[in-house]
């Protein structure tokens, strides 16, 4: 069985769906069982943020992998991964607002404006909202393919914001090892996108 047939197997999408839920299930179990260390609230908030960034990278990697590995079936998973990115981003924001700020809206608003790394993360979340809201076939038909594609290119602006949010958060502890890894991954994916744009323009003008 080759890679394409595996990706097209009826059980493949439910399996990917279940795998995407595993991190939040693991974090929830750890919180309930007291397995998140001395500061479970911080561990939960950061764990959800880490998985948001990982899923964002996987979403961005979908098209390059599909093109370079010649696996068109990967396109079936991009929407799911994008929605799970938004799901984890929402949980990350909710856990911050609840566990750090006690769901006090005024305090949350003040904290967002006061701390740049939270502001950057919040702006990234706001940009994800229209992408999630228009991730369905009806939205594609309503907007038109050209406008829909232009809107969803916002993901390439969200990725640097997410990386900056992560960098500023880790800067407080002078821990940049993971930041460097994500920076390389996101930088490579953005450069790959620029290369594809350049090649498309070259073919169009030829």
Sine and cosine of phi, psi and omega as CSV:
sin_phi,cos_phi,sin_psi,cos_psi,sin_omega,cos_omega
0.00,0.00,0.84,-0.55,-0.04,-1.00
-1.00,0.05,0.05,-1.00,-0.09,-1.00
-0.89,0.46,-0.64,0.77,-0.03,-1.00
-0.89,0.45,-0.69,0.73,0.00,-1.00
-0.92,0.38,-0.54,0.84,0.07,-1.00
-0.91,0.42,-0.71,0.70,-0.02,-1.00
-0.91,0.41,-0.47,0.88,-0.01,-1.00
-1.00,-0.04,-0.05,1.00,-0.01,-1.00
-0.89,0.45,0.64,-0.77,-0.02,-1.00
-0.84,0.54,-0.44,0.90,-0.02,-1.00
-1.00,0.07,-0.16,0.99,-0.13,-0.99
-0.92,0.39,-0.75,0.67,-0.04,-1.00
-0.91,0.42,-0.71,0.70,0.08,-1.00
-0.86,0.51,-0.57,0.82,0.02,-1.00
-0.92,0.39,-0.71,0.71,0.04,-1.00
-0.89,0.46,-0.66,0.76,0.04,-1.00
-0.85,0.53,-0.74,0.67,-0.01,-1.00
-0.90,0.43,-0.64,0.76,0.02,-1.00
-0.90,0.44,-0.60,0.80,0.02,-1.00
-0.93,0.38,-0.42,0.91,0.03,-1.00
-1.00,0.10,-0.30,0.95,-0.06,-1.00
-0.84,0.54,-0.69,0.72,-0.03,-1.00
-0.86,0.50,-0.70,0.72,-0.01,-1.00
-0.94,0.35,-0.56,0.83,0.06,-1.00
-0.91,0.41,-0.66,0.75,0.01,-1.00
-0.91,0.42,-0.68,0.73,0.02,-1.00
-0.91,0.41,-0.66,0.75,0.01,-1.00
-0.90,0.43,-0.67,0.74,0.03,-1.00
-0.90,0.43,-0.66,0.75,0.02,-1.00
-0.89,0.46,-0.64,0.77,0.03,-1.00
-0.91,0.41,-0.66,0.75,-0.02,-1.00
-0.94,0.33,-0.55,0.84,-0.07,-1.00
-1.00,-0.06,0.04,1.00,-0.02,-1.00
0.94,0.34,0.54,0.84,-0.05,-1.00
-0.97,-0.25,0.32,0.95,-0.04,-1.00
-0.97,-0.25,0.29,0.96,0.09,-1.00
1.00,0.02,-0.23,-0.97,-0.10,-1.00
-0.94,0.34,-0.43,0.90,0.00,-1.00
-0.81,-0.58,0.98,0.19,-0.08,-1.00
-0.89,0.46,-0.54,0.84,0.00,-1.00
-0.89,0.45,-0.74,0.68,0.02,-1.00
-0.89,0.45,-0.65,0.76,0.01,-1.00
-0.89,0.46,-0.63,0.77,0.00,-1.00
-0.93,0.37,-0.73,0.69,0.00,-1.00
-0.87,0.49,-0.73,0.68,-0.05,-1.00
-0.95,0.32,-0.59,0.80,0.04,-1.00
-0.88,0.47,-0.68,0.73,0.03,-1.00
-0.91,0.41,-0.62,0.79,0.06,-1.00
-0.91,0.42,-0.66,0.75,0.02,-1.00
-0.87,0.50,-0.68,0.73,-0.02,-1.00
-0.95,0.31,-0.48,0.88,0.12,-0.99
-0.88,0.48,-0.72,0.69,-0.02,-1.00
-0.92,0.40,-0.65,0.76,0.01,-1.00
-0.90,0.44,-0.69,0.73,0.00,-1.00
-0.94,0.35,-0.54,0.84,0.09,-1.00
-0.89,0.46,-0.68,0.73,0.04,-1.00
-0.89,0.46,-0.68,0.74,0.03,-1.00
-0.89,0.45,-0.64,0.77,0.03,-1.00
-0.89,0.46,-0.71,0.70,0.01,-1.00
-0.91,0.41,-0.52,0.86,-0.05,-1.00
-0.98,0.22,-0.23,0.97,-0.09,-1.00
-0.85,0.53,-0.77,0.64,-0.05,-1.00
-0.92,0.39,-0.74,0.67,0.05,-1.00
-0.84,0.54,-0.66,0.75,0.02,-1.00
-0.91,0.41,-0.65,0.76,0.00,-1.00
-0.88,0.47,-0.67,0.74,-0.05,-1.00
-0.96,0.26,-0.76,0.65,-0.13,-0.99
-0.97,0.25,-0.57,0.82,0.02,-1.00
-1.00,0.01,-0.05,1.00,-0.01,-1.00
0.82,0.57,0.80,0.60,0.01,-1.00
-0.83,-0.56,0.98,0.20,-0.03,-1.00
-0.86,0.51,-0.38,0.92,-0.01,-1.00
-0.91,0.42,-0.32,0.95,0.03,-1.00
-0.89,0.45,-0.39,0.92,0.01,-1.00
-0.88,0.48,-0.40,0.92,0.00,-1.00
-0.91,0.42,-0.34,0.94,-0.15,-0.99
-0.97,-0.26,-0.19,0.98,-0.09,-1.00
-0.89,0.45,-0.70,0.71,-0.01,-1.00
-0.89,0.45,-0.69,0.72,0.00,-1.00
-0.88,0.48,-0.71,0.70,0.00,-1.00
-0.91,0.42,-0.62,0.79,0.04,-1.00
-0.90,0.44,-0.67,0.74,0.01,-1.00
-0.93,0.36,-0.57,0.82,0.07,-1.00
-0.94,0.35,-0.54,0.84,0.11,-0.99
-0.86,0.51,-0.72,0.69,0.03,-1.00
-0.91,0.41,-0.64,0.77,0.03,-1.00
-0.85,0.52,-0.75,0.67,0.00,-1.00
-0.94,0.35,-0.56,0.83,0.07,-1.00
-0.89,0.45,-0.65,0.76,0.03,-1.00
-0.91,0.42,-0.68,0.73,0.02,-1.00
-0.91,0.42,-0.61,0.79,0.05,-1.00
-0.88,0.48,-0.73,0.68,0.02,-1.00
-0.91,0.40,-0.67,0.74,-0.01,-1.00
-0.90,0.43,-0.68,0.74,-0.01,-1.00
-0.91,0.41,-0.60,0.80,0.08,-1.00
-0.90,0.43,-0.76,0.65,-0.03,-1.00
-0.90,0.44,-0.54,0.84,-0.05,-1.00
-1.00,0.07,-0.82,0.58,-0.14,-0.99
-0.98,0.19,-0.54,0.84,0.00,-1.00
-1.00,-0.01,-0.60,0.80,-0.18,-0.98
-0.89,-0.46,0.03,1.00,0.06,-1.00
0.89,0.46,0.42,0.91,0.01,-1.00
0.85,0.52,0.47,0.88,0.08,-1.00
-1.00,0.06,0.97,-0.25,-0.16,-0.99
-0.86,0.51,-0.68,0.73,-0.01,-1.00
-0.89,0.46,-0.67,0.74,0.01,-1.00
-0.92,0.39,-0.62,0.78,0.03,-1.00
-0.89,0.45,-0.72,0.69,0.02,-1.00
-0.87,0.50,-0.67,0.74,0.02,-1.00
-0.91,0.42,-0.65,0.76,-0.02,-1.00
-0.92,0.39,-0.63,0.78,0.02,-1.00
-0.88,0.47,-0.69,0.73,-0.02,-1.00
-0.96,0.27,-0.45,0.89,-0.07,-1.00
-0.99,0.15,-0.58,0.82,-0.12,-0.99
-0.93,-0.36,0.92,-0.39,-0.09,-1.00
-0.84,0.55,-0.61,0.79,-0.07,-1.00
-0.93,0.37,-0.51,0.86,0.08,-1.00
-0.97,0.26,-0.61,0.79,0.04,-1.00
-0.87,0.50,-0.71,0.71,0.00,-1.00
-0.89,0.45,-0.69,0.73,0.03,-1.00
-0.90,0.44,-0.63,0.78,0.00,-1.00
-0.92,0.39,-0.65,0.76,0.05,-1.00
-0.88,0.47,-0.66,0.75,0.06,-1.00
-0.86,0.51,-0.67,0.74,0.04,-1.00
-0.90,0.43,-0.69,0.72,0.02,-1.00
-0.85,0.53,-0.62,0.78,0.01,-1.00
-0.95,0.33,-0.43,0.90,0.06,-1.00
-0.95,0.30,-0.46,0.89,-0.09,-1.00
-0.84,0.54,-0.79,0.61,0.00,-1.00
-0.91,0.42,-0.47,0.88,0.04,-1.00
-0.93,0.37,-0.69,0.72,0.04,-1.00
-0.92,0.40,-0.64,0.77,-0.05,-1.00
-0.93,0.37,-0.38,0.92,-0.03,-1.00
-0.91,-0.42,0.47,0.88,-0.06,-1.00
-1.00,0.02,0.15,0.99,-0.07,-1.00
-0.94,-0.34,0.37,-0.93,-0.08,-1.00
-0.85,0.53,-0.60,0.80,0.00,-1.00
-0.88,0.47,-0.60,0.80,0.01,-1.00
-0.93,0.38,-0.61,0.80,0.03,-1.00
-0.88,0.48,-0.70,0.72,0.00,-1.00
-0.92,0.39,-0.62,0.79,-0.03,-1.00
-0.93,0.36,-0.66,0.75,-0.04,-1.00
-0.99,0.13,-0.49,0.87,-0.17,-0.99
1.00,-0.03,0.58,-0.82,-0.12,-0.99
-0.85,0.52,-0.68,0.74,-0.06,-1.00
-0.90,0.43,-0.73,0.68,0.00,-1.00
-0.92,0.39,-0.60,0.80,0.01,-1.00
-0.90,0.44,-0.71,0.70,0.01,-1.00
-0.90,0.44,-0.64,0.77,0.02,-1.00
-0.89,0.46,-0.67,0.74,0.03,-1.00
-0.88,0.47,-0.69,0.72,-0.09,-1.00
-0.97,0.22,-0.10,1.00,0.16,-0.99
-0.96,0.29,-0.15,0.99,0.11,-0.99
-0.84,0.55,-0.40,0.92,-0.02,-1.00
-0.86,0.51,-0.47,0.88,0.00,-1.00
-0.98,0.22,-0.24,0.97,0.17,-0.99
-1.00,-0.01,-0.53,0.85,-0.01,-1.00
-0.92,0.40,-0.63,0.78,-0.06,-1.00
-0.86,0.52,-0.76,0.65,0.06,-1.00
-0.89,0.46,-0.58,0.82,0.05,-1.00
-0.90,0.45,-0.68,0.74,0.02,-1.00
-0.89,0.45,-0.65,0.76,0.02,-1.00
-0.91,0.41,-0.66,0.76,0.03,-1.00
-0.90,0.43,-0.66,0.75,0.06,-1.00
-0.85,0.53,-0.71,0.70,-0.01,-1.00
-0.91,0.40,-0.66,0.75,0.01,-1.00
-0.88,0.48,-0.76,0.65,-0.02,-1.00
-0.90,0.43,-0.58,0.82,0.02,-1.00
-0.91,0.40,-0.67,0.74,0.00,-1.00
-0.97,0.22,-0.37,0.93,-0.02,-1.00
-0.88,0.47,-0.51,0.86,0.01,-1.00
-0.89,0.46,-0.43,0.90,0.01,-1.00
-0.94,-0.35,0.16,0.99,0.02,-1.00
0.81,0.58,0.66,0.75,-0.05,-1.00
-0.87,-0.49,0.98,-0.21,-0.12,-0.99
-0.89,-0.45,0.10,1.00,-0.06,-1.00
-0.88,0.47,-0.78,0.62,0.01,-1.00
-0.92,0.38,-0.57,0.82,0.03,-1.00
-0.86,0.52,-0.68,0.73,0.00,-1.00
-0.89,0.46,-0.66,0.75,0.00,-1.00
-0.89,0.46,-0.76,0.65,0.01,-1.00
-0.91,0.42,-0.58,0.82,0.03,-1.00
-0.88,0.47,-0.68,0.74,0.03,-1.00
-0.90,0.44,-0.71,0.70,-0.03,-1.00
-0.89,0.46,-0.78,0.63,-0.04,-1.00
-0.92,0.40,-0.65,0.76,0.05,-1.00
-0.87,0.50,-0.69,0.72,0.01,-1.00
-0.90,0.44,-0.65,0.76,0.00,-1.00
-0.92,0.38,-0.63,0.78,0.03,-1.00
-0.94,0.35,-0.63,0.78,0.06,-1.00
-0.90,0.43,-0.62,0.79,0.03,-1.00
-0.89,0.45,-0.63,0.78,0.03,-1.00
-0.91,0.42,-0.69,0.72,0.03,-1.00
-0.88,0.48,-0.64,0.77,0.02,-1.00
-0.89,0.45,-0.68,0.73,0.03,-1.00
-0.90,0.44,-0.64,0.77,0.05,-1.00
-0.88,0.47,-0.70,0.72,-0.01,-1.00
-0.89,0.46,-0.68,0.73,0.01,-1.00
-0.91,0.42,-0.63,0.78,0.01,-1.00
-0.91,0.42,-0.66,0.75,0.03,-1.00
-0.92,0.40,-0.60,0.80,0.01,-1.00
-0.91,0.42,-0.67,0.74,0.02,-1.00
-0.91,0.41,-0.61,0.79,-0.02,-1.00
-0.92,0.39,-0.55,0.84,-0.04,-1.00
-1.00,0.02,-0.14,0.99,-0.04,-1.00
-0.96,0.28,0.00,0.00,0.00,0.00
